Amino acid sequence: MNVQLADLLLAANQTYPGSVFCLFFFTDELGLEEELLPVPYDHPSANKRYIYFNDGMYRLPSTVRDSMQAMEPFKSSFAWKVVREFFRKPEYHEDESIHSFVSRRFGDDLARYLINPMCRGIYAGDSAKLSVKSCFSFLPEYEQKYGSVAKGMLRAKSQPPTGRLAKNFKQYKWSMYSFQRGLGQLVDRMEEVLSEDDDRLHIYKNKPCTKLEFKGDKVQVHSGDEKFEVDHVISTCLSKYLASMLPPEHSELSSHLNSIPAVTVAVINLEYEGDELIPVYAFGHLVPSMEESTKIMGVIYDSMLFNEHNSKIWKGGTTRVTVMMGGAWYEEHFGDPDQANKQEMVDYSVDQLAWQLGFQDRKPFRAECHIQKECIPQYLVGHSQKLDALDSYIEHHRLPLTLSGASYRGVALNDVILQSKIQVEKLIGKLSR
Ligand SMILES: Cc1cc2nc3c(=O)[nH]c(=O)nc-3n(C[C@H](O)[C@H](O)[C@H](O)COP(=O)(O)OP(=O)(O)OC[C@H]3O[C@@H](n4cnc5c(N)ncnc54)[C@H](O)[C@@H]3O)c2cc1C
């Protein structure tokens, strides 16, 4: 995994979201700088994205020059869409889908060919169901505050970066990053640092929490037959899993938690002998949901960006790609995730790439399929009301419980880290009062 998908739209906003800087600050603190693999903005593949549609690859506009011309399949240039949006009257909606917002402000073709595949890339979700308020809050905020998104982009102040790495991110125009051994290194290093610093800290592994009991201002945490008492619980697992741990007297809280769905994604990693098999320089391609010829949602051209992670066994190099399928369409396309036929999924991906990327009859020497069950929470229209209901329940019942993690206020890694920081600072503030 590398970090960039979720920042696509936010980066377009040029305000450099605090969440990116938070992650870099974090990397600095953990002493992971040497391990960082940044991809500069001017890397030939960094900012080029394609959509696969009608059996063809269409490059998405990525430069100022591109945005001046009408590139297929868009009916008009990006610049023209932005100018029109600038003068469009603002409307107030309590919440609406991302598709509805973008087609209302920028036109239906942008919503169909850019935003729809992008939402599949970021959320593995359906832009016609996802909430614009919860997924891309700056869009409706700019409409309300400045009268249009375009005006907002011109007038909104960028956040100054904090920390040396974050400054580099901005100064050297890094467009995305990973670590030498992948993003798992972040968690491994965090464990090392935390264990070094404080012998009061206990990290329990492979001990799933099965039940939480609230007793006065304490919480009893159960894991099977074992239990221990704590002052406060910060839950970062999927909201639905937390719901299953709560006692019957908090069934109302469980039902709010259960109302946030999550989708399953099939992730297929393929590696082929020979480098430069992919016919274009790009980050990858995405497929809009109306394309019926394929079940693939998107393909990342991993070896173009992070060839450090390639296998070293072939002299002529290798080509690595990650195929993603399923998401909001998982059950419709593949049925029950517990009954998944992984070999069929690998074979299907190989066949599709033969066609989509011109790999013809090449076969990968490495193929892995992982069914990531309920891995990406879906912020559907009305998500913010669910969050309000959760917060007020916890507040009203004075539960020593903090909700963090991807189910609530951001599904990307950067967002999850920033939100955790915010939640922990709030908690420390509360406890020290
Ligand atoms: C296929 C895919 C691709 C992605 N690509 C990107 C990307 O390119 N860039 C990006 O920024 N983000 C990406 N993400 C999102 C990223 O993975 C999430 O932002 C991040 O993992 C969320 O962190 P989290 O801690 O909230 O949840 P998780 O990482 O899911 O961690 C939750 C943890 O809770 C544990 N848990 C569950 N139940 C219990 C229990 N009962 N007791 C104890 N522990 C429990 C789980 O084992 C898990 O370790 C991707 C996600 C997927 C699925």
The ligand as a MOL file (V3000), in Angstrom:
LIG
                    3D

  0  0  0     0  0            999 V3000
M  V30 BEGIN CTAB
M  V30 COUNTS 53 58 0 0 0
M  V30 BEGIN ATOM
M  V30 1 C -7.4040 -2.4380 -0.2810 0
M  V30 2 C -7.1370 -1.1850 0.4820 0
M  V30 3 C -6.2850 -0.2160 -0.0450 0
M  V30 4 C -6.0350 0.9440 0.6520 0
M  V30 5 N -5.1920 1.8610 0.1100 0
M  V30 6 C -4.9260 3.0000 0.7850 0
M  V30 7 C -4.0210 3.9550 0.2470 0
M  V30 8 O -3.4430 3.7750 -0.8170 0
M  V30 9 N -3.7980 5.0880 0.9610 0
M  V30 10 C -4.4080 5.3070 2.1810 0
M  V30 11 O -4.1590 6.3490 2.7890 0
M  V30 12 N -5.2470 4.4060 2.7150 0
M  V30 13 C -5.5250 3.2670 2.0500 0
M  V30 14 N -6.3840 2.3450 2.5940 0
M  V30 15 C -7.0370 2.6630 3.8830 0
M  V30 16 C -6.1540 2.3160 5.0880 0
M  V30 17 O -5.9220 0.9350 5.0700 0
M  V30 18 C -6.9190 2.7320 6.3370 0
M  V30 19 O -6.9440 4.1310 6.3840 0
M  V30 20 C -6.3000 2.2860 7.6350 0
M  V30 21 O -5.9400 0.9490 7.6450 0
M  V30 22 C -7.3300 2.5180 8.7120 0
M  V30 23 O -6.7420 2.2920 9.9480 0
M  V30 24 P -7.6150 1.8530 11.1930 0
M  V30 25 O -6.6690 1.7430 12.3280 0
M  V30 26 O -8.7930 2.7370 11.3360 0
M  V30 27 O -8.2360 0.4370 10.8200 0
M  V30 28 P -7.5210 -0.9400 10.5430 0
M  V30 29 O -6.2040 -0.7500 9.8930 0
M  V30 30 O -8.5510 -1.7950 9.8770 0
M  V30 31 O -7.2400 -1.4890 12.0030 0
M  V30 32 C -8.2680 -1.9450 12.8510 0
M  V30 33 C -7.6680 -3.0010 13.7350 0
M  V30 34 O -8.6360 -3.4210 14.6980 0
M  V30 35 C -8.4170 -4.7860 14.9340 0
M  V30 36 N -9.6240 -5.3820 15.5310 0
M  V30 37 C -10.7950 -5.7130 14.9550 0
M  V30 38 N -11.6360 -6.2720 15.8430 0
M  V30 39 C -10.9760 -6.3010 17.0200 0
M  V30 40 C -11.3050 -6.7760 18.3210 0
M  V30 41 N -12.4820 -7.3350 18.5740 0
M  V30 42 N -10.3920 -6.6700 19.2910 0
M  V30 43 C -9.1690 -6.1070 19.0540 0
M  V30 44 N -8.8080 -5.6310 17.8440 0
M  V30 45 C -9.7000 -5.7290 16.8470 0
M  V30 46 C -8.1520 -5.3530 13.5480 0
M  V30 47 O -7.4890 -6.5830 13.6370 0
M  V30 48 C -7.2500 -4.2610 12.9780 0
M  V30 49 O -5.8980 -4.5230 13.2160 0
M  V30 50 C -6.6590 1.1630 1.9160 0
M  V30 51 C -7.4920 0.1880 2.4500 0
M  V30 52 C -7.7270 -0.9770 1.7480 0
M  V30 53 C -8.6410 -2.0170 2.3500 0
M  V30 END ATOM
M  V30 BEGIN BOND
M  V30 1 1 1 2
M  V30 2 1 2 3
M  V30 3 2 2 52
M  V30 4 2 3 4
M  V30 5 1 4 5
M  V30 6 1 4 50
M  V30 7 2 5 6
M  V30 8 1 6 7
M  V30 9 1 6 13
M  V30 10 2 7 8
M  V30 11 1 7 9
M  V30 12 1 9 10
M  V30 13 2 10 11
M  V30 14 1 10 12
M  V30 15 2 12 13
M  V30 16 1 13 14
M  V30 17 1 14 15
M  V30 18 1 14 50
M  V30 19 1 15 16
M  V30 20 1 16 17
M  V30 21 1 16 18
M  V30 22 1 18 19
M  V30 23 1 18 20
M  V30 24 1 20 21
M  V30 25 1 20 22
M  V30 26 1 22 23
M  V30 27 1 23 24
M  V30 28 2 24 25
M  V30 29 1 24 26
M  V30 30 1 24 27
M  V30 31 1 27 28
M  V30 32 2 28 29
M  V30 33 1 28 30
M  V30 34 1 28 31
M  V30 35 1 31 32
M  V30 36 1 32 33
M  V30 37 1 33 34
M  V30 38 1 33 48
M  V30 39 1 34 35
M  V30 40 1 35 36
M  V30 41 1 35 46
M  V30 42 1 36 37
M  V30 43 1 36 45
M  V30 44 2 37 38
M  V30 45 1 38 39
M  V30 46 1 39 40
M  V30 47 2 39 45
M  V30 48 1 40 41
M  V30 49 2 40 42
M  V30 50 1 42 43
M  V30 51 2 43 44
M  V30 52 1 44 45
M  V30 53 1 46 47
M  V30 54 1 46 48
M  V30 55 1 48 49
M  V30 56 2 50 51
M  V30 57 1 51 52
M  V30 58 1 52 53
M  V30 END BOND
M  V30 END CTAB
M  END
